[in-house]
Amino acid sequence: MQIIIALVFGAAVGGLLHFVQSGRDARGVALAPLLGALTGGLVWLVLTWAGVTTLSPWLWLVSFAAPLVVVPLTLLLLTRARAAHDARERVRLGIA
């Protein structure tokens, strides 16, 4: 049941990063919160399957830190890829 904390924290971090990072006009509003929730929940799931209990601070630290690292990097890469793709399409269509 405590996995919900990791999911909510990841979604909140993703939602905040969507508005803080540049390029939000090139991605959907739900992408960052979903990515954050997925990252936090997946890390929690993997660590609990590995035998780490909720009494361990590592479970909490890693599942809260993972969205803080993964989401901004992913958003940065996706924004750059989208900008490059859009530039190539403008040249291809002759509207650049």
N, C-alpha and C positions, 0 to 999 in steps of 0.2 A: 504494500500500500504506500510505502514511502517513496516509491518510484515517481509518484505524482509530483513530489516536490522537485525532483530533477527535471521532469517534463515542463512544469510551470516556470521554473527558473530559466530553462533553456529558451522557452517561448518568449519570456519577458526580455531576455538579453537580445534575442533576435529581433523583436519588435523595436527595441531601443536602437539597435544598430542599423535597422532599416532607415530610420529617420536621421541618424547621426552621420552615416557614411554617404559620400557623394554617389551620384549615379542612380538614385532611387527611381528616376523616371524611366530607366532601362530595365527594370525588373518589377515583378508583381509584389503587391503589398504583403502577401501571405508567404512568400518564399523564405524570408529571413526567420520569422517566428517558427515556421515548420522545420526549417533546418536546425534551429537551436533546440527545439523540443526533441527532434529525432536524435541529435547528437547527445544531449544529456541523458535521454532514456536509453539509448544504445550502450553508452558507457556504463551506466548503472546496471543494465542487464548483463553485460559481459563480466563485470566485476563480481556480481552476485553469483553468476554461474561458476566463476573461478573460485568461489568459496569465501570471498570477502563479505563479512557481515556488516550490518548497519551500525554495529558498535565501533567499527574501525573508522578513524577520521579520514583515511585514504579514500574510502568510497565516496564520502561527501566532497572532499577536496577535488578529486579528479572529475567527478561528475558535474561539479560546478565550474571547474576551470576549462573543461573541454569545449563547451559552447563559446566561451570567451576567446578561445584560440581559433577554433574551426570556422565559426560564422564570419568574422571579419575577413579572414583570408579567402574564403569561398566567395563572398560577395565581391571582393576586390577582383578576383580572377574572372568571375562571371561578368562583371561590368566591363572589364577590359576586352573580353571575348566578344561581348555584344557590340561594343563600339567598333571593333575591328571588322566584325561581320557587316554592320551597317555601312561602314565606309566602303567595303568591297561591293556591296549591293548597289550603293549609289553610283559607283564607277561603272558597274555592269549595266545598270539601267540608263546611264548617261545623264544623270541628274546631279552629278557632283560639281 
